Amino acid sequence: MNAPSKLTEFGFSQYEAACYLALVGTHPSNGSQLSKLSGIARSRIYDVLRSLAKKGLAFEIETGRYVPLPPGELKKRLRSQFEANLLSLEEELDAISQESDYEYILTLHGMATVIQKAREIIDSAKNELYVRLFPRTGKLLEKHLLQASGRGVGVRYISMGDEPMHFNIQIVHPNHEGLLTKIGGESIDIIADKSEALVGIFEHGREETSRIIWTRNPGFVIANRDSLRHDFYHYFLNRTYDLKQDLNDREKTIYEFIKADE
C-alpha cells in the first residue's frame, strides 16, 4: 500500500485514502485495477469501494466500474464539515468556559510551535504590531507581516540585523551584533493590538527548549510594548548623541510617530 495520505487526518481510513487517490489518478476503474494501483489486496478492495460509495466519495457508473467524487467537490465538503465542526466546538467550549479576572502567562517550547503562534498572532492583528526580530525569524514571518501591513495593520519593526526595509516605521537596532552575544541567542518580540504578546529568546544550542512567553496579561503586554517603543528612542539617541549625526527626514517622521504612539 502507498504511504499514508493527509486524507487520513480528515476521517478517511488508510485503505479509503489509498483507494480514493488511486481512483482520482485513474478512472473509471474496476476493483482489479484499483487493487494494483493502490496496493490494497483484491480480497479487500470491493469492501473499501463500497465504503467510499456509501459515503458519497466514489460512484459506480456501470457494473464494477467506479469514478471518484471530484477533488474540488471533496475540498468543498471537507471545508464545510471543518467549519461546521469548529462552530460546534466553539459553542461547546463557550458553554463550559470559566470566566477569569486575569490572564495567564504561558510558556511555549520549540521553534516550530513558537513560529506558528507568531503567525497566528500576526494574522489576527487588527490595528498595530510592534515587532523586534532577528533576520532568521524575520524571514519566517515576512510574508505574514507583509499581509498584515497590506490589510491596514500598522507595523512598527525593529530589525536585529540587515533586513529589507519593508515598512514605513522600521529601523535597524544600533547594537544588534553585540546583543546577539550578550543575551545568548536571538530574541523574538511581537506585541499585537496592545492585547497580546509573544516574547523570549531562542538560546544558542537550545532553540527547541528555550522558554518563550505568550500572554494576554495586560500589564505584561503594555510593559513589553513600551520596551519596544523605547528601543526606537535608543536608535535616535545613538544617531544624535553617539554618532553625532542629524536625523534624516524619514527618521524624523518615525520619531514623531513613535513619540505620539502612546
N, C-alpha and C positions, 0 to 999 in steps of 0.2 A: 504494500500500500504506500501511497505517496506520503511525504512529510505532512505533519499536522497543518491545517489551514486556519487562518484567522476566523473562518466561519464557525469554528467550534466555540468561539467566545460569544456567538450570537444564537446559541441554542441548538446548533447542528451537532449530531454525533460525529465521530471521526469518519465513520462509514458514509454517513449522509453527505458530509463535506466533500469527501473524495469522489463520490458518485456524482454529486451536483457539478463539481468542477470539470469532471470528465465529460459530462453531458453538455456543459457550456462550450467546451472545446470542440466537440464533435456531435452534431445532432442533425437529423434524428438518428438515434442509435438503439440497438436492441441490447438485451441483457448480456449476451455473449461478448459483444463489442465493448460494452462498458466494464465488464469484468476485466478484460485485458488492459483497458485504458486506466482503470482506477486501482488495479491490484486487489480488488475485492474478489473473494472466491465465488465461483459461479453458483455454489450452493446458497450463497447469501445475497447475491446481487438483486434478485427479484423482491426479496423482503425489504431491502433498502429502497428500491424503486417504489414499492407500494407505500412505504412510509413517506417518501418525498411527495408522492401523488396525493396522499391523504392530507398533507399539509399545504397543498397547492403550490409546491415547489417544482413539480415535474408533471407532465401531461402525456397521456398515452394517445397519440394521434391516430394510430391504427394498431391492430393487434400486435403486441410485443414491441412496438417502436415508440420511443419517448423523445420529448423535447423539454428543455428546461423553462422555468419561469425566467423571462428575460432579465439579465443582470440589473438593468435600470429599474425594473419593477421591484426586484428584490431589495435594492438600495432604498427605494421609497418606503417599502414595507418595514424594513428594519429601522429606518429613521423614525417612522411614525410610531412603531412599537416602543422604541427607546424613549421618545418624548412622552408618550403616554405613561410608561413605567416611571419615568423621572417625576412627572406630575403627581402620580400616585404616591411615590416615595416622599416627595415634599410635603404632601398633605399628612402623611403618617407621622413624619418627623415633627411637623409643626404642632400636631395634636399632643405629642408627649414631651416636647422640649420644655426644659425648666428655665424660667427666666432668671437672669443673674444681674446683680448690680455692678459687676466688674468683668473685665476681660482677662482671660488667662494669657500668660506669656509662655508660648510653646517653643519647643526645640525641635528643629529638623536636622536630619543627618543625610549625607550622601549628595554628591554633586547633582545627579540626575533629579532627585527629589526637590532640591532647592531651586534648580533652574525651572522645573515645571511649575513650582509655586510662584516663582518670579514672573513667568509668562502669564499665569492666571491673574496675578495682581495687575500687571500692565494692561492686559486685555480687558479688564473690568473697570479700569480707571475712567472717571468721568470728567474731571476738571484739571488736575495737576499731578505731575510726577517729579519728585526730587530724587535724583539718581547719582550715585557715585560708584563707578565701576572701573576695574582694570580691563585692559583690552581683550583678554581671553573671554571673560564673562560678557563684556560688551558685545562681542561678536555673536555670542549665542543668543543675545536678546535684541540685537539690532533690528531685525525685521518687525518684532512686536512693538518696539519703541517708535519706529517709523510709522507703523499703522496707527498707533495711539496719537501721534502728532497729526497724522492725516485726518483723523476724525475730530480734531479740535482740542485735544488734551495738551496743556502746556507742559513741555518737558524742560526741566532745569537740570542740566547734565554737567557733572564734574568728571572729566576723563582722568584716569590714573595712568596715563601713558599716551602715546601718539595714536590718535583715532581720527576718523573723518569727522569734520565739524558739521554734523547734520542739522543741528538745532540752533535757533537764534540765541537762546540762553545756554551757552556752553563754553566752558573753559577747560584748560589743562592744569591739573594741580601742580603747583610750582615745586613740590618736593616729593613727587611720586616715586622716584627711584630710591630715595632714602627711606621712605615709608615702607616700601616692599621688604626691606631688610629689618627695619625697626619693629614692625608688627608681626613679622614672621610668616607672612603669607599675603594672599590677595583678598582684600575686603570686598564685601558686597553690601550696598545700602540702597534700598528702594523704599520711598515713602509716598504713598498714594492718597490723594484727596484728604490729607490731614486726618486719616482714619485707619490706616493700615501700614505696617512696617515689616520689612524683611531685612535684617541686618546681621552681620557677623564676619568672620574671617575664615577663608579656606586656608588652613595652615599648611605650609610646605610639607609634603610627605604624609599628610594626614587629611587630605581633602575629603575622603569618604567618611571620616569620623568626626570632623570638625562640627562644632555646635553652631548652628545658625538660628537666630531667633525670629519667629514670626508672631505677630501680635496685633490686636486692635485696641490694646490698652491705651487710653487717651494720653496719659502722662508720658508714657514711653514714646508714643508716636510723635507728639509735639516736641519733646526734647531732642529726638533724633532729627526731626525736620530742621529745628534751629541749628543743630550741629552742622548740617549740610549748608544752610544759609551762611553760617559763619566761615565755612571753607571758601565761599565766594569772596568774603571780605579778606581772608588770608591771601587770596590771589591778588586782590587790589593793593593790599599793603606791601606785598612782595614787589609788585611792579613799581610803586611810587616811592617806597621807603628804602628797600634793599637794593633794587636795581636803578633807582633814581630816574625812572622813565615816566613820561606822561602817558595817561590812558588815551588810547585812540578812540575814535567816535563809537565804534562797536562796543568797546569795553565800558565807555561812559554810559551807553544805553543799558548795558547789563547791570551796571552798578545802580543806576536809578531804579531799574525794575526790582532788583533784589531788595533794595532799601525800602521800597513801598510794599513788598510782598510779605506782609505780616501773616 
